[in-house]
C-alpha cells in the first residue's frame, strides 16, 4: 500500500473520494452497509405515514434514527456503569 504526503487536511480528504467507482467499490460499500446494519439495526415503526413534504418525511426519519442512537448510547452507558457483582 503506497504512502502519500499531503500539504493540508483538505488535500488528504479529497484523496478519499472515488470519482470513477468500479464494481469492487460498490461491493465494498454494500459490505460496509451490511456490517453497519448488523452492528446497529434501525427498526422503523410499523404503519403508513403521510407527510406534506419530503422535508417533513426526512425530518421524521431522522427523528426515529436519532432516538434509536440515543437509546443505544444510554444502554451502553448503563452497561459501562454497572457494578460487578
C-alpha positions in Angstrom: 0.0 0.0 0.0 1.5 3.3 -1.0 2.1 6.2 1.4 1.0 9.6 0.3 2.1 13.0 1.7 -0.4 15.9 1.7 0.1 19.6 2.3 -3.3 20.1 4.0 -6.2 18.2 5.5 -8.3 19.3 2.5 -5.9 17.6 0.1 -6.0 14.4 2.2 -9.8 14.5 2.4 -10.1 15.0 -1.4 -7.9 11.9 -2.0 -10.5 9.8 -0.2 -13.2 10.4 -2.8 -13.7 7.9 -5.6 -14.8 9.6 -8.8 -14.8 6.6 -11.1 -16.1 3.7 -8.9 -15.8 0.1 -10.2 -17.8 -3.0 -9.3 -15.4 -3.8 -6.4 -16.0 -0.3 -4.9 -19.8 -0.9 -4.9 -19.3 -4.4 -3.3 -17.2 -2.8 -0.5 -19.8 -0.1 0.1 -22.6 -2.7 0.2 -20.5 -4.8 2.7 -19.9 -1.8 4.8 -23.7 -1.0 5.0 -24.5 -4.6 5.8 -21.9 -4.6 8.6 -23.3 -1.3 10.0 -26.8 -2.7 9.9 -25.7 -5.8 11.8 -24.0 -3.6 14.4 -27.0 -1.3 15.0 -30.1 -2.2 13.0 -32.7 0.6 12.9 -36.3 -0.5 13.3 -38.9 1.8 12.0 -42.4 1.9 13.4 -44.9 -0.2 11.5 -47.6 1.5 9.5 -48.2 4.1 6.9 -47.3 7.7 7.5 -48.5 10.7 5.4 -46.3 13.8 5.1 -46.9 17.1 3.5 -43.4 17.4 2.1 -40.2 15.5 1.5 -38.6 17.6 4.2 -41.2 16.6 6.7 -40.7 12.9 5.8 -36.9 13.3 6.1 -37.3 15.0 9.5 -39.5 12.1 10.7 -36.9 9.5 9.6 -34.1 11.5 11.2 -36.0 11.8 14.5 -36.5 8.0 14.6 -32.8 7.3 13.8 -31.7 9.9 16.4 -34.0 8.4 19.1 -32.6 5.0 18.4 -29.0 6.3 18.5 -29.7 8.0 21.9 -31.3 4.8 23.3 -28.2 2.8 22.2 -25.9 5.3 23.8 -27.9 5.2 27.0 -27.9 1.3 27.1 -24.1 1.3 26.5 -23.5 3.9 29.3 -25.7 1.9 31.6 -23.7 -1.3 30.9 -20.4 0.6 31.5 -21.7 1.9 34.8 -22.9 -1.5 36.1 -21.0 -2.5 39.2 -19.5 -6.0 39.0 -21.3 -8.5 41.3 
